[in-house]
Amino acid sequence: MAYVVTAPCDGCKFTDCVVVCPCECFREGDQMLYIDPNECVDCDACRVECPIGAIFHEDEVPDQWQEFIQLNAEMAAKTPPITERKAPLK
């Protein structure tokens, strides 16, 4: 299982979560961040750091954002890693 970045991150991209990740599993898209499910170690560090509540454990993703589970997996394979804090889009 892995954590998943969901809709509130779209157009936002706070990176508070990125700097606490011990396994560097975050990937950066143009409008949001993604978590590589193959790299995530389920440590929960990112979820508590997200200032907008966009990160959920895969088993707890709200029904309206279920498609983000697959989106994170797909986009993690296409986007570069991010390991440092950057200014958010908003």
Backbone as CSV, one residue per row, in Angstrom:
resi,resn,N_x,N_y,N_z,CA_x,CA_y,CA_z,C_x,C_y,C_z
1,MET,0.836,-1.187,0.000,0.000,0.000,0.000,0.880,1.248,0.000
2,ALA,0.282,2.355,-0.402,1.034,3.605,-0.502,0.124,4.781,-0.166
3,TYR,0.742,5.914,-0.006,-0.005,7.154,0.149,-0.254,7.728,-1.234
4,VAL,-1.293,8.573,-1.339,-1.750,9.088,-2.619,-1.984,10.597,-2.485
5,VAL,-1.495,11.359,-3.459,-1.774,12.791,-3.531,-3.060,12.951,-4.325
6,THR,-3.994,13.751,-3.804,-5.312,13.871,-4.419,-5.605,15.297,-4.889
7,ALA,-6.843,15.545,-5.280,-7.310,16.764,-5.936,-6.890,18.087,-5.286
8,PRO,-6.890,18.230,-3.961,-6.529,19.536,-3.409,-5.132,20.020,-3.816
9,CYS,-4.247,19.115,-4.204,-2.897,19.501,-4.622,-2.874,20.090,-6.033
10,ASP,-3.873,19.796,-6.828,-3.906,20.252,-8.216,-3.921,21.777,-8.261
11,GLY,-2.897,22.352,-8.872,-2.762,23.798,-8.960,-2.134,24.432,-7.737
12,CYS,-1.648,23.638,-6.844,-1.145,24.118,-5.571,0.348,23.821,-5.391
13,LYS,0.672,22.552,-5.254,2.041,22.043,-5.138,2.832,22.573,-3.935
14,PHE,2.250,22.530,-2.752,3.058,22.758,-1.556,4.061,21.613,-1.476
15,THR,5.264,21.877,-1.021,6.292,20.834,-0.958,6.715,20.501,0.467
16,ASP,5.913,20.865,1.439,6.196,20.516,2.832,6.341,19.005,2.988
17,CYS,5.535,18.264,2.255,5.534,16.803,2.298,6.827,16.216,1.733
18,VAL,7.332,16.848,0.704,8.514,16.348,0.003,9.738,16.295,0.915
19,VAL,9.934,17.356,1.696,11.164,17.455,2.494,11.187,16.506,3.689
20,VAL,10.049,15.943,4.076,10.027,14.995,5.194,10.023,13.540,4.737
21,CYS,9.917,13.315,3.447,9.845,11.950,2.917,11.200,11.253,3.033
22,PRO,11.267,10.139,3.766,12.549,9.449,3.948,12.978,8.607,2.748
23,CYS,12.068,8.378,1.805,12.410,7.494,0.683,12.372,8.202,-0.664
24,GLU,12.183,9.500,-0.661,12.205,10.299,-1.885,11.264,9.749,-2.955
25,CYS,10.016,9.507,-2.552,9.067,8.912,-3.483,8.185,9.928,-4.209
26,PHE,8.378,11.224,-3.956,7.561,12.242,-4.620,8.067,12.536,-6.021
27,ARG,7.111,12.806,-6.900,7.398,13.184,-8.275,6.674,14.500,-8.554
28,GLU,7.263,15.320,-9.427,6.708,16.640,-9.695,6.126,16.737,-11.093
29,GLY,4.812,16.991,-11.144,4.152,17.277,-12.404,4.033,18.774,-12.593
30,ASP,3.432,19.193,-13.684,3.281,20.624,-13.949,2.370,21.311,-12.943
31,GLN,1.306,20.637,-12.535,0.304,21.267,-11.678,0.158,20.648,-10.294
32,MET,0.767,19.472,-10.076,0.648,18.838,-8.762,1.774,17.841,-8.547
33,LEU,1.853,17.328,-7.335,2.830,16.311,-6.977,2.167,14.940,-7.029
34,TYR,2.995,13.912,-7.138,2.525,12.532,-7.147,3.432,11.709,-6.241
35,ILE,2.923,10.584,-5.771,3.720,9.657,-4.974,3.891,8.370,-5.766
36,ASP,5.133,7.938,-5.876,5.419,6.678,-6.554,5.047,5.541,-5.607
37,PRO,4.021,4.753,-5.937,3.576,3.695,-5.029,4.608,2.587,-4.837
38,ASN,5.545,2.478,-5.761,6.589,1.460,-5.632,7.709,1.890,-4.691
39,GLU,7.789,3.170,-4.392,8.833,3.703,-3.522,8.325,4.052,-2.122
40,CYS,7.034,4.308,-1.992,6.447,4.724,-0.711,6.563,3.608,0.326
41,VAL,6.992,3.982,1.544,7.148,3.003,2.627,6.077,3.147,3.714
42,ASP,5.010,3.892,3.412,3.875,4.043,4.339,4.261,4.607,5.700
43,CYS,5.170,5.558,5.728,5.632,6.079,7.023,4.694,7.120,7.618
44,ASP,3.792,7.711,6.817,2.809,8.700,7.263,3.393,10.096,7.474
45,ALA,4.680,10.289,7.247,5.296,11.601,7.474,4.712,12.663,6.549
46,CYS,4.464,12.332,5.299,3.971,13.307,4.333,2.550,13.768,4.647
47,ARG,1.715,12.847,5.040,0.303,13.170,5.269,0.140,14.263,6.306
48,VAL,0.852,14.169,7.402,0.695,15.152,8.477,1.322,16.498,8.129
49,GLU,2.224,16.534,7.160,2.869,17.788,6.759,2.112,18.545,5.683
50,CYS,1.196,17.885,4.994,0.469,18.536,3.905,-0.470,19.605,4.467
51,PRO,-0.247,20.891,4.145,-1.062,21.955,4.726,-2.481,22.043,4.177
52,ILE,-2.778,21.301,3.114,-4.119,21.363,2.529,-4.868,20.036,2.600
53,GLY,-4.297,19.044,3.264,-4.985,17.766,3.434,-5.195,17.006,2.143
54,ALA,-4.197,17.028,1.255,-4.336,16.384,-0.051,-3.832,14.952,-0.073
55,ILE,-3.175,14.487,0.987,-2.545,13.167,0.976,-3.313,12.199,1.875
56,PHE,-3.610,11.023,1.304,-4.344,9.990,2.022,-3.657,8.653,1.814
57,HIS,-3.825,7.770,2.792,-3.389,6.393,2.586,-4.304,5.811,1.518
58,GLU,-3.772,4.946,0.702,-4.526,4.350,-0.406,-5.875,3.777,0.036
59,ASP,-5.930,3.196,1.218,-7.178,2.617,1.734,-8.166,3.663,2.228
60,GLU,-7.732,4.920,2.342,-8.580,5.966,2.916,-8.880,7.110,1.949
61,VAL,-8.535,6.945,0.680,-8.819,7.988,-0.311,-10.342,8.127,-0.426
62,PRO,-10.866,9.360,-0.283,-12.313,9.558,-0.407,-12.836,9.076,-1.767
63,ASP,-14.085,8.634,-1.769,-14.686,8.079,-2.982,-14.543,9.003,-4.186
64,GLN,-14.741,10.298,-3.999,-14.709,11.225,-5.132,-13.305,11.394,-5.723
65,TRP,-12.271,10.885,-5.048,-10.894,11.027,-5.528,-10.216,9.678,-5.786
66,GLN,-10.987,8.612,-5.909,-10.420,7.281,-6.140,-9.538,7.204,-7.383
67,GLU,-9.861,7.992,-8.415,-9.072,7.954,-9.647,-7.635,8.439,-9.440
68,PHE,-7.376,9.137,-8.334,-6.030,9.618,-8.054,-5.077,8.495,-7.651
69,ILE,-5.602,7.360,-7.240,-4.743,6.213,-6.932,-4.013,5.781,-8.203
70,GLN,-4.761,5.585,-9.272,-4.169,5.210,-10.555,-3.365,6.352,-11.160
71,LEU,-3.858,7.573,-11.012,-3.153,8.738,-11.562,-1.766,8.877,-10.948
72,ASN,-1.641,8.698,-9.633,-0.332,8.776,-8.993,0.611,7.729,-9.562
73,ALA,0.134,6.504,-9.725,0.969,5.431,-10.264,1.414,5.741,-11.694
74,GLU,0.495,6.209,-12.512,0.818,6.526,-13.905,1.777,7.704,-14.016
75,MET,1.489,8.778,-13.291,2.301,9.988,-13.408,3.661,9.844,-12.725
76,ALA,3.754,9.015,-11.709,5.046,8.797,-11.054,6.054,8.205,-12.021
77,ALA,5.566,7.432,-12.983,6.443,6.828,-13.982,6.869,7.823,-15.057
78,LYS,6.166,8.948,-15.156,6.411,9.917,-16.231,7.045,11.227,-15.767
79,THR,7.074,11.464,-14.469,7.520,12.759,-13.960,8.792,12.615,-13.131
80,PRO,9.578,13.684,-13.038,10.864,13.605,-12.331,10.709,13.639,-10.808
81,PRO,11.681,13.085,-10.106,11.672,13.155,-8.644,11.804,14.599,-8.160
82,ILE,11.250,14.866,-7.000,11.428,16.153,-6.337,11.813,15.851,-4.891
83,THR,12.881,16.478,-4.419,13.369,16.194,-3.073,13.597,17.457,-2.250
84,GLU,13.412,18.622,-2.866,13.675,19.880,-2.165,12.434,20.763,-2.162
85,ARG,12.386,21.641,-1.177,11.270,22.585,-1.067,11.302,23.569,-2.230
86,LYS,10.113,23.843,-2.764,9.937,24.843,-3.814,8.740,25.714,-3.439
87,ALA,8.660,26.855,-4.042,7.512,27.737,-3.808,6.261,27.079,-4.399
88,PRO,5.126,27.130,-3.670,3.894,26.556,-4.207,3.371,27.393,-5.357
89,LEU,2.465,26.833,-6.137,1.859,27.551,-7.246,0.894,28.617,-6.767
90,LYS,0.247,28.394,-5.623,-0.729,29.361,-5.077,-0.089,30.208,-4.023
